[in-house]
């Protein structure tokens, strides 16, 4: 009886998934999706397990997400995984997050999907704040994929939106001071060249999703998000499913984007 009920639920889920795909398949797809991966710790609390197990489960969801985005034809994916403010968390939790990150970045080095799909992997943020071993591993992954340009996968790690703008301003100020850049030539286009996302031909996300029910950006891509469609989903990141992404895409397609015109 339990198995029969389970198969019935799975069948209903698959049917709904196909229906959602039918609704969106011929519509405009977002080229750049950015996601705030929120709710790992609260998911773990609900399961009455250690917080870092929520981060482990969240990392597994990221792997599924990459396949889903590939299916949708999304070229740019930016994931908010660890903020500069997250360094205030308990040291034991931070150490576990860094351990999980090291495992996942090591897997990326040999991930067949990354090389088959020519995915350019980049960590955006103040990488110098991360453990030295993790910094070296990130550098290896970035070096191994730096020539790829079919898809772009960004991990916002040790990231802060204000920090990004400050870092860009400092770089520009130094170049002006050294005579490498004229102050009169500094405009929005120039500024964007010094953001963490400057390696991508499309920096601005079409759609930003935040899970867990919270409705704020928490400093995520403050410059790039000026005209992004914002979607706040009442689901913890570890429980994020393909149908959540498909429904978000349907919402995106139903919105009218005028960019101020």
Residue pairs with C-beta under 8 A, 6 or more apart in sequence:
13 243
16 243
17 242
17 243
17 246
20 243
20 246
20 247
20 250
21 246
23 250
24 246
24 249
24 250
24 253
27 249
27 250
27 253
28 252
28 253
29 72
29 73
29 74
29 249
30 74
30 205
30 206
30 207
30 229
30 249
30 252
31 74
31 75
31 76
31 202
31 206
32 74
32 75
32 76
32 77
32 78
32 200
32 202
32 203
32 204
32 205
32 206
32 207
33 69
33 74
33 76
33 77
33 78
33 205
33 206
33 207
33 208
33 209
34 77
34 78
34 79
34 80
34 205
34 207
34 208
34 209
34 220
34 221
34 224
34 225
34 228
35 65
35 77
35 78
35 79
35 80
35 208
35 209
35 210
35 211
36 80
36 208
36 209
36 210
36 211
36 217
36 218
36 220
37 58
37 61
37 62
37 79
37 80
37 81
37 211
37 237
38 210
38 211
38 212
38 214
38 236
38 237
39 54
39 211
39 212
39 213
39 235
39 236
39 237
39 238
40 51
40 54
40 55
40 57
40 58
40 236
40 237
40 238
41 51
41 54
41 55
42 54
42 212
42 236
43 54
43 57
43 58
43 236
43 237
43 238
43 239
44 50
44 51
44 52
44 53
44 54
44 55
44 57
45 51
45 54
46 236
47 53
47 54
51 93
52 93
52 96
52 97
52 100
54 236
54 238
55 96
55 97
55 100
56 100
57 238
58 237
58 238
59 100
59 104
60 238
61 237
61 238
61 239
61 240
62 79
62 104
64 242
65 77
65 79
65 240
65 245
66 77
66 113
66 153
67 113
68 242
68 245
69 77
69 245
70 113
70 117
70 151
72 245
72 249
74 151
75 150
75 151
75 152
75 202
76 151
76 152
76 154
76 200
76 202
76 205
77 151
77 152
77 153
77 154
78 124
78 154
78 156
78 197
78 205
78 221
79 153
79 154
79 155
79 156
80 156
80 159
80 218
80 220
81 101
81 155
81 156
81 157
82 97
82 101
82 125
82 156
82 157
82 158
82 159
83 156
83 158
83 159
83 160
83 218
83 219
84 125
84 126
84 129
84 158
84 159
84 160
84 163
85 160
85 218
85 219
86 94
86 97
87 94
87 129
87 158
98 130
98 131
98 134
101 134
101 157
102 133
102 134
102 137
105 134
105 137
105 138
105 141
106 137
108 114
108 121
108 141
109 137
109 140
109 141
109 144
113 119
114 121
114 145
114 148
114 153
115 145
115 148
117 150
117 151
118 145
118 148
118 149
118 150
118 151
119 145
119 148
119 150
119 151
119 152
119 153
120 145
120 146
120 148
120 149
120 150
120 151
120 152
120 153
120 199
121 141
121 142
121 145
121 153
121 154
121 155
122 142
122 152
122 153
122 154
122 155
122 199
123 138
123 142
123 154
123 155
123 156
123 157
124 154
124 155
124 156
124 157
124 159
124 164
124 196
124 197
125 156
125 157
125 158
125 159
125 160
125 163
125 164
125 196
126 158
126 159
126 160
126 163
126 167
127 135
127 138
127 157
127 158
128 135
129 158
130 138
130 157
130 158
138 157
152 199
152 200
154 197
154 200
156 196
156 220
156 221
159 196
159 219
159 220
160 219
161 217
161 219
161 220
161 221
161 222
161 223
162 219
162 222
164 195
164 196
164 222
164 223
165 195
165 222
165 223
167 194
167 196
168 191
168 194
168 195
171 194
172 181
172 186
172 190
172 191
172 194
175 181
176 182
176 183
176 186
181 190
191 223
192 198
192 203
192 223
195 203
195 223
195 224
197 203
197 221
197 224
203 224
204 224
204 225
204 226
204 227
204 228
205 221
205 224
205 225
205 228
206 228
206 229
206 252
207 228
207 229
207 230
207 231
207 248
207 249
207 252
208 217
208 220
208 221
208 225
208 228
208 229
208 230
208 231
209 231
209 232
209 233
209 245
209 248
210 216
210 217
210 230
210 231
210 232
210 233
211 233
211 235
211 236
211 237
211 240
212 233
212 234
212 235
212 236
212 237
213 232
213 233
213 234
213 235
214 232
215 232
217 225
217 230
221 228
227 257
227 259
227 260
229 251
229 252
229 255
229 257
231 248
231 251
231 252
233 240
233 244
233 248
235 241
235 244
